[in-house]
Amino acid sequence: MNVVRTVRPSQEERAKTAHVIQVVEFILGTGRFAIDLFDVKEVVECTSITRLPSAPSFVKGIIDLRGEITTLIDLKQRLSIDETKDSEGDTRRIIVLDEAITRSKTGILVDDVSSVSTFESDAVDHTSVSFGGDEGAILGILKRPRKEKGRDENELIIWLNIRELLRHLEIGL
């Protein structure tokens, strides 16, 4: 006779996972950024973009993604990040957002996607997020320890609230 036992995580294990942040890290210009992993459906290579006439400047255009029209948001334009020479290369990616947070198929155009990462909640600095015109657009600054020329430093990654950044856009989100 087979006995099936349900193994429930201990209170300590549940507390550990409650304080874990999973993000998709990406590059915009010379900066490192991240959004919540659970806001992302998939990452695809950049393809031919059809521009839309009279669209807001941050709307890069539309693409045909496996038969579905997907609106592309130029995140550099939306965040007022200067273009760099390397941004038009083969590394550009489209982060397709989960349709649970958008009303239509939407993707954000980024220079490159570097990784999916996990951070402990104590690696987040929330004190540096109260600037700029987009209240709530930055959730925090993620700090990743690294060695730089023999010194301990932190690599800083800006953790964006993509829901808040897209909330007021005029594209039906």
VENDASUL-V696900 format. One record per backbone hydrogen bond with DSSP energy under -1.0 kcal/mol. CO is the residue of the C=O (numbers start at 0). NH is the residue of the N-H. If there is no record, write none. Layout:
# VENDASUL-V696900
CO | NH
CO | NH
This chain:
# VENDASUL-V696900
9 | 13
10 | 14
11 | 15
12 | 16
13 | 17
15 | 18
16 | 19
18 | 120
20 | 118
21 | 36
22 | 116
23 | 34
24 | 113
24 | 114
25 | 32
26 | 110
26 | 111
27 | 30
30 | 27
31 | 157
32 | 25
33 | 159
34 | 23
35 | 38
36 | 39
38 | 97
41 | 95
43 | 93
49 | 61
51 | 54
55 | 58
57 | 73
60 | 71
61 | 49
62 | 69
64 | 67
67 | 64
69 | 62
70 | 106
71 | 59
71 | 60
72 | 74
72 | 108
73 | 77
74 | 78
75 | 80
83 | 86
85 | 88
88 | 91
91 | 45
92 | 109
93 | 43
94 | 107
95 | 40
95 | 41
97 | 100
104 | 70
105 | 96
106 | 72
107 | 94
109 | 92
111 | 26
114 | 24
116 | 22
118 | 20
119 | 122
120 | 123
122 | 142
124 | 140
132 | 134
133 | 136
136 | 160
139 | 158
140 | 124
141 | 156
143 | 154
145 | 152
147 | 150
150 | 147
152 | 145
154 | 143
156 | 141
157 | 33
158 | 138
158 | 139
160 | 164
161 | 165
165 | 168
